[in-house]
Amino acid sequence: MDPPRIVRVDWLIERGMLSEFSPTTLLCRRIGIKWLMLWEGFIYGPTPGLAEVLDLLLTRLKPKSMIDLYCGSGAFSKLAFMRGVREIVCVDRFAEAARRNLRGLGVEVVEGDALSYSPGRVYDLVVADPPEELVERIIKDLGRLRRLMGKIAVIWLGPYHRAGGRIRRLGGRRMVRVVEAWGDALALLWKPGYRERVESVARLME
Ligand SMILES: C[S@@+](CC[C@H](N)C(=O)[O-])C[C@H]1O[C@@H](n2cnc3c(N)ncnc32)[C@H](O)[C@@H]1O
């Protein structure tokens, strides 16, 4: 299988592969993301619902550190940087797009498997935007993600209309809240003391 191509957002627009007005374009323009991954016909970029919820969490939590798992373009790391976070690590098995987009910001870009990445420390905020085929594995091993999380984590669970089973399974768990944002299902996890900040974001999504 060929590795992904790293292409400019403008190039995708010129070729009619992305609209000027798609949420991906608007987010990239606002955050300052120039490079995206194009792989087997799919464009990998920031998920709109996750971007909004992450931004609301960043402004409420004011975290000092964040880990961006399955970072792709690095858009969420750049957003966190814009919101004042200075200790940021991002992980993707193809890290070139993130390296280009995050150059000069002091973000640590790790090329590797996010499922097994273990930095041996916690981050105030964890964001995970995995491919859909990995979501089940992440849910089965939520403990691993919790061990990375200092305060709050947000995980993409899939398009809301396909995530019913995952939502039901997570619904009964302690310190987990599932929200819908722009058609996507997201799980919010928190450590004791951070419930109200999660709930204040969840209420906005109702
Ligand atoms: C939905 S995209 C993430 C998009 C990203 N949030 C952005 O802003 O561009 C999913 C990402 O997961 C990465 N990926 C897939 N399997 C992985 C794995 N086992 N470990 C790390 N990254 C992986 C892909 O390379 C892809 O960049």
The ligand as an SDF file (V2000), in Angstrom:
LIG
                    3D

 27 29  0  0  0  0  0  0  0  0999 V2000
   -9.4250   11.0060   11.1220 C   0  0  0  0  0  0  0  0  0  0  0  0
   -7.7150   11.1190   10.8050 S   0  0  0  0  0  0  0  0  0  0  0  0
   -7.2450   12.3270   11.9790 C   0  0  0  0  0  0  0  0  0  0  0  0
   -7.3630   13.7190   11.4510 C   0  0  0  0  0  0  0  0  0  0  0  0
   -6.6830   14.7430   12.3280 C   0  0  0  0  0  0  0  0  0  0  0  0
   -7.4020   14.9920   13.5560 N   0  0  0  0  0  0  0  0  0  0  0  0
   -6.4430   16.0440   11.6010 C   0  0  0  0  0  0  0  0  0  0  0  0
   -6.7330   17.1180   12.1650 O   0  0  0  0  0  0  0  0  0  0  0  0
   -5.9140   16.0330   10.4870 O   0  0  0  0  0  0  0  0  0  0  0  0
   -7.1170    9.6300   11.4950 C   0  0  0  0  0  0  0  0  0  0  0  0
   -5.5960    9.5610   11.5650 C   0  0  0  0  0  0  0  0  0  0  0  0
   -5.2090    8.3490   12.2220 O   0  0  0  0  0  0  0  0  0  0  0  0
   -3.9490    7.9540   11.7230 C   0  0  0  0  0  0  0  0  0  0  0  0
   -3.7500    6.5560   12.1530 N   0  0  0  0  0  0  0  0  0  0  0  0
   -4.3930    5.4420   11.7330 C   0  0  0  0  0  0  0  0  0  0  0  0
   -3.9980    4.3790   12.4670 N   0  0  0  0  0  0  0  0  0  0  0  0
   -3.0840    4.8520   13.3740 C   0  0  0  0  0  0  0  0  0  0  0  0
   -2.3450    4.2580   14.4270 C   0  0  0  0  0  0  0  0  0  0  0  0
   -2.4440    2.9600   14.7310 N   0  0  0  0  0  0  0  0  0  0  0  0
   -1.5200    5.0430   15.1660 N   0  0  0  0  0  0  0  0  0  0  0  0
   -1.3920    6.3670   14.8910 C   0  0  0  0  0  0  0  0  0  0  0  0
   -2.0800    6.9810   13.9050 N   0  0  0  0  0  0  0  0  0  0  0  0
   -2.9160    6.2380   13.1600 C   0  0  0  0  0  0  0  0  0  0  0  0
   -4.0550    8.2240   10.2460 C   0  0  0  0  0  0  0  0  0  0  0  0
   -2.7830    8.3600    9.6510 O   0  0  0  0  0  0  0  0  0  0  0  0
   -4.8650    9.5280   10.2240 C   0  0  0  0  0  0  0  0  0  0  0  0
   -3.9990   10.6320   10.1840 O   0  0  0  0  0  0  0  0  0  0  0  0
  1  2  1  0
  2  3  1  0
  2 10  1  0
  3  4  1  0
  4  5  1  0
  5  6  1  0
  5  7  1  0
  7  8  2  0
  7  9  1  0
 10 11  1  0
 11 12  1  0
 11 26  1  0
 12 13  1  0
 13 14  1  0
 13 24  1  0
 14 15  1  0
 14 23  1  0
 15 16  2  0
 16 17  1  0
 17 18  1  0
 17 23  2  0
 18 19  1  0
 18 20  2  0
 20 21  1  0
 21 22  2  0
 22 23  1  0
 24 25  1  0
 24 26  1  0
 26 27  1  0
M  CHG  2   2   1   9  -1
M  END
$$$$
